[in-house]
């Protein structure tokens, strides 16, 4: 179908769209984001850096005192996936020292109960068993405070039924989700993420970290048709490709005729999830991480790097906007512009849903200025993609 707009009509439409985008950005919530330089994971350096960030945000006590805190961490991919000889926590897993430090500081601030949540890939094993395979010692986290526990949220777990969390704005893809009850039975929800690029979503920060909240017993490749399967089977292909619907016991998609493409579906599903389960505190650690993608399975030149930065904020959209700038990307970037060359921007979609602004002019950055803490992921991405891949069979 061809458009027969006049030049005046086209300019009016374009201007109206820009005005609407500007108005949305101006109305979306903004809160301060704290940035700290931190070169190592040693508690002597990490704890004071995180404590200072939280103090600058108004202190943890007013957020967690007397409350149950749920912390979603990132253990994406099986522990057998490694980037060379680097430890998983130095490339794509949330570092255990950051998890332990957060738990310790929350306990000191009066948190009544601290639950460390994750949905390890395709398993119902306890999280403790899973991280043992990553050569971690679970007690390093469990012993950080007297009231810490793990929960595998990839299936029903210890609960008798799933919790249904509704998307307040109606949702882009799903109107509601059936999730492990740990995501409802908490007073404060925290996302503790790794600062990384992402093959499907451009970047993975505090918001994209929550994609793993969806239990594979309902949203997985081998999920039950009528009811959830007893144990998770396979990954979240259902959410990525839309090749089938969730178990019939859970809410269906709003519109099954929308694109069956992961670069369209994943960003929107992430926004639906964080609207249904709001993030009260976002922590993104980039002390050590990787460039080129979210894990060693990505078919691009990957490299372990040490940006030496950690970020925290009370609004995940604001926090991720600051993180993008720290990575050398423009948080106002749209589809077709790095790092969203192939996908829609999760930040833009979240802003349009009223969850938070991505406009740095409206976000107060406290602590280390962005210019002093920036690590050029964007430049490395540009250089990496400007070089043609080597012919098949060539190594080096």
C-alpha positions in Angstrom: 0.0 0.0 0.0 1.5 3.3 -1.1 1.4 6.5 0.8 0.1 9.6 -1.0 1.0 12.1 1.7 1.9 15.6 0.6 5.2 17.0 1.9 3.3 19.2 4.3 1.3 16.2 5.6 4.6 14.2 6.0 6.3 16.9 7.9 3.2 17.4 10.1 3.1 13.6 10.9 6.8 13.5 11.6 6.7 16.5 13.8 3.7 15.2 15.7 5.5 11.9 16.3 8.6 13.7 17.6 6.5 15.9 19.8 4.7 12.8 21.2 8.0 11.1 21.9 9.3 14.2 23.6 6.2 14.5 25.8 6.4 10.9 26.7 10.0 11.3 27.8 9.2 14.4 29.8 6.4 12.6 31.6 8.2 9.4 32.4 9.7 9.1 36.0 13.2 10.2 36.7 15.3 9.5 39.8 19.0 9.7 40.6 21.5 7.0 39.5 24.7 6.4 41.4 28.0 5.5 39.6 31.2 4.2 41.3 34.6 3.2 40.1 35.6 -0.2 41.5 38.5 -2.1 40.0 38.3 -5.3 42.0 35.9 -7.6 43.7 37.8 -7.7 46.9 35.4 -6.8 49.8 37.7 -4.1 51.1 37.1 -2.1 47.9 33.7 -3.4 46.8 31.7 -3.0 50.1 32.6 0.7 50.6 31.9 1.5 47.0 28.4 -0.1 47.1 27.7 1.3 50.5 28.5 4.8 49.3 26.3 4.3 46.2 23.3 3.2 48.3 23.9 6.1 50.8 23.8 8.6 47.9 20.5 7.1 46.8 19.0 7.8 50.3 20.2 4.7 52.1 19.2 1.1 52.1 17.4 1.2 55.4 14.4 3.2 54.2 14.1 0.6 51.4 14.6 -2.7 53.1 14.3 -2.4 56.9 12.0 -5.1 58.3 11.1 -6.3 54.8 11.5 -9.4 52.6 13.9 -8.6 49.7 14.1 -10.7 46.5 17.2 -10.4 44.4 17.1 -11.6 40.8 20.7 -12.4 39.7 22.0 -13.5 36.2 23.4 -17.0 35.7 22.7 -17.2 31.9 23.7 -20.3 30.1 25.0 -23.6 31.5 28.1 -23.5 33.7 30.0 -25.4 31.0 29.9 -22.3 28.7 33.2 -20.4 29.2 35.0 -17.7 27.4 38.5 -19.2 27.2 39.8 -19.9 30.6 38.1 -16.9 32.3 35.8 -17.6 35.3 32.1 -17.3 34.4 31.7 -14.5 37.0 34.4 -12.4 35.1 32.5 -12.6 31.9 28.7 -13.2 32.0 27.5 -14.3 35.4 26.7 -11.8 38.2 29.8 -11.9 40.4 29.2 -13.8 43.7 31.1 -11.1 45.6 28.6 -8.5 44.3 25.7 -10.7 45.3 27.2 -11.3 48.7 28.0 -7.7 49.3 24.4 -6.6 48.4 23.0 -9.2 50.8 25.4 -8.2 53.6 24.6 -4.5 53.2 20.8 -5.2 53.0 21.0 -7.3 56.2 22.9 -4.5 58.0 20.2 -2.1 56.9 17.6 -4.3 58.6 16.2 -6.6 55.9 14.2 -9.3 57.5 14.7 -11.9 54.8 16.8 -12.0 51.6 16.0 -14.4 48.8 18.5 -14.9 45.9 16.4 -15.8 42.8 17.4 -17.3 39.5 16.0 -19.7 36.9 19.0 -21.8 35.9 18.8 -23.1 32.4 16.5 -26.1 32.0 16.9 -27.5 35.5 14.9 -27.8 38.7 18.1 -28.4 40.7 18.6 -26.1 43.7 20.5 -22.9 42.8 23.2 -24.1 45.2 23.9 -27.2 43.1 23.9 -25.1 39.9 26.5 -22.7 41.2 28.7 -25.4 42.5 29.2 -26.4 38.9 30.4 -22.9 38.3 33.1 -23.5 40.9 31.4 -21.2 43.4 31.0 -21.9 47.0 27.3 -21.3 48.0 28.2 -20.5 51.5 30.1 -17.4 50.4 26.7 -16.0 49.6 24.5 -17.7 52.2 27.0 -16.7 54.9 27.0 -13.0 53.9 24.1 -12.5 56.3 22.1 -14.6 58.7 18.9 -14.5 56.7 19.9 -15.4 53.1 18.3 -18.2 51.0 18.3 -19.3 47.3 15.2 -20.2 45.2 15.1 -21.7 41.8 12.2 -19.9 40.1 12.2 -21.9 36.9 9.4 -24.0 38.2 6.8 -24.1 41.0 9.5 -24.7 43.7 8.4 -24.7 47.3 5.0 -23.1 46.6 1.7 -24.8 46.0 0.7 -22.5 43.0 2.1 -19.9 40.7 1.4 -16.2 41.2 -0.3 -14.2 38.5 1.2 -10.7 38.0 -0.7 -8.3 35.8 0.8 -5.8 33.4 -0.7 -2.5 34.6 -0.6 -0.7 31.2 -2.1 -3.7 29.4 1.1 -5.2 28.0 2.8 -5.2 24.6 2.9 -9.0 24.3 1.4 -10.5 27.4 -1.3 -9.0 29.7 0.0 -11.0 32.7 2.4 -13.7 33.7 2.3 -16.7 35.9 5.5 -16.7 37.9 7.1 -18.4 40.9 5.5 -17.0 44.1 8.9 -15.6 45.2 8.3 -12.7 42.8 5.1 -11.8 44.6 6.0 -12.8 48.1 8.5 -10.0 48.6 8.3 -6.3 49.7 11.3 -5.2 47.7 12.5 -6.5 44.3 16.1 -6.0 43.3 17.7 -6.8 39.9 21.5 -7.5 40.2 22.7 -7.6 36.6 26.0 -7.8 34.6 26.8 -5.0 32.1 26.8 -6.6 28.7 25.9 -6.4 25.1 23.1 -8.7 23.9 22.7 -10.4 20.5 18.9 -10.2 20.6 18.2 -7.1 22.7 21.2 -4.9 22.0 22.2 -4.6 25.7 21.4 -6.6 28.8 21.2 -4.6 32.0 18.8 -4.4 34.9 15.7 -4.7 32.8 16.7 -7.5 30.4 18.0 -9.4 33.5 14.4 -10.0 34.4 13.6 -12.0 31.2 14.7 -15.0 33.2 11.8 -14.6 35.6 9.5 -16.6 33.3 9.4 -20.3 34.4 10.2 -22.7 31.6 7.5 -25.0 33.0 5.0 -22.5 31.4 7.1 -20.5 28.9 9.6 -23.1 27.9 10.1 -25.3 24.8 8.8 -28.3 26.7 6.2 -26.6 28.9 3.0 -28.5 29.5 0.1 -27.7 27.0 -2.8 -27.5 29.4 -1.0 -27.2 32.7 2.6 -26.4 33.6 5.1 -29.2 33.4 6.4 -30.5 36.7 10.0 -29.6 35.8 11.5 -27.2 33.2 12.4 -28.7 29.9 14.4 -26.6 27.3 14.8 -22.9 27.0 12.5 -20.0 26.4 12.1 -20.4 22.7 8.3 -19.8 23.1 9.0 -16.2 24.2 11.7 -15.7 21.6 10.0 -17.0 18.5 6.3 -17.3 19.5 6.2 -20.8 18.0 3.6 -21.8 20.6 1.5 -20.3 23.4 2.2 -20.7 27.1 0.5 -23.5 29.0 -3.3 -22.9 28.8 -3.5 -22.3 32.5 -1.5 -19.1 32.0 -2.6 -15.9 30.2 -2.2 -16.1 26.4 -0.6 -13.5 24.2 -2.6 -10.4 23.4 -2.3 -10.8 19.7 -0.9 -14.0 18.1 -0.6 -12.2 14.7 2.2 -9.9 15.9 5.8 -10.6 14.5 7.2 -14.0 15.4 10.6 -12.5 15.6 12.8 -12.4 18.7 14.2 -8.9 18.1 10.6 -7.6 18.3 9.3 -9.9 21.0 12.0 -10.0 23.6 12.3 -6.2 24.2 8.5 -6.0 24.6 8.2 -9.0 26.8 10.9 -7.6 29.1 9.0 -4.4 29.5 5.8 -6.3 30.2 7.7 -8.3 32.9 9.2 -5.3 34.7 5.8 -3.5 34.6 4.2 -6.6 36.2 7.0 -7.0 38.7 8.5 -3.5 39.3 12.1 -3.2 40.2 12.8 -1.2 43.4 16.6 -1.2 43.2 18.7 -1.8 40.1 22.3 -2.8 40.5 24.5 -3.3 37.3 28.0 -4.5 37.8 30.7 -4.0 35.1 33.8 -4.4 37.2 34.7 -7.3 34.9 32.5 -8.4 31.9 32.7 -9.3 28.2 32.2 -7.5 24.9 30.4 -8.9 21.9 27.3 -10.5 23.5 25.7 -11.9 26.6 27.6 -15.2 26.7 30.3 -17.4 25.1 27.9 -19.0 22.7 27.5 -15.8 20.7 29.0 -16.1 17.2 30.9 -12.8 17.3 34.4 -11.9 18.4 34.2 -12.0 22.2 36.6 -10.5 24.7 36.9 -10.3 28.5 37.2 -6.7 29.7 37.5 -4.8 32.9 35.5 -1.5 32.8 35.9 -1.2 36.6 32.4 0.3 37.2 29.3 -0.4 39.2 25.9 1.4 39.0 22.8 1.5 41.1 19.5 3.3 40.8 15.9 3.3 42.1 14.4 3.2 38.6 15.6 0.5 36.1 15.0 2.6 33.0 17.0 5.5 34.4 19.7 3.1 35.6 20.0 1.3 32.2 20.1 4.7 30.4 23.1 5.7 32.5 24.7 2.3 31.9 24.3 2.6 28.1 26.1 6.0 28.2 28.8 4.4 30.3 29.2 1.8 27.5 29.5 4.5 24.9 26.0 4.1 23.5 23.3 6.7 23.2 20.3 5.7 25.5 18.0 7.6 23.1 19.1 5.3 20.2 16.3 3.7 18.3 16.1 0.6 16.1 18.8 0.7 13.3 21.3 2.5 15.5 24.0 0.8 17.7 23.4 -1.2 19.8 19.9 -1.7 18.4 20.9 -2.4 14.8 18.5 -5.4 14.5 16.1 -4.9 17.4 13.8 -2.5 19.2 15.1 -0.6 22.1 13.9 -1.9 25.5 14.5 1.5 27.0 12.3 3.3 24.4 9.5 0.8 24.9 9.8 1.1 28.7 9.7 4.9 28.5 6.7 4.8 26.2 5.0 2.6 28.7 5.6 5.3 31.4 8.1 3.3 33.4 11.0 5.7 33.4 12.8 8.2 31.3 16.0 7.4 29.2 16.8 11.1 28.8 20.1 11.8 30.6 19.2 15.5 30.8 16.5 14.5 33.2 18.5 11.9 35.2 20.8 13.1 38.1 24.0 11.1 38.0 25.7 11.1 41.4 29.1 9.9 42.3 31.6 9.3 39.5 30.7 11.4 36.4 29.9 9.3 33.3 32.8 10.9 31.4 35.3 9.6 34.0 33.9 6.1 34.1 33.0 5.4 30.5 34.4 2.2 28.8 34.1 2.2 25.1 31.9 -0.8 24.3 30.5 1.1 21.3 33.9 1.8 19.8 34.9 -1.8 20.2 31.6 -2.9 18.6 32.2 -0.6 15.6 35.8 -1.8 15.1 34.7 -5.5 15.5 32.0 -5.2 12.9 34.1 -3.3 10.4 36.4 -6.2 10.0 35.1 -9.1 7.8 35.1 -12.5 9.5 38.0 -14.9 8.6 37.3 -17.5 5.9 36.1 -20.9 7.2 38.9 -23.0 8.5 41.3 -20.1 9.2 42.3 -19.8 12.8 44.2 -17.1 14.5 
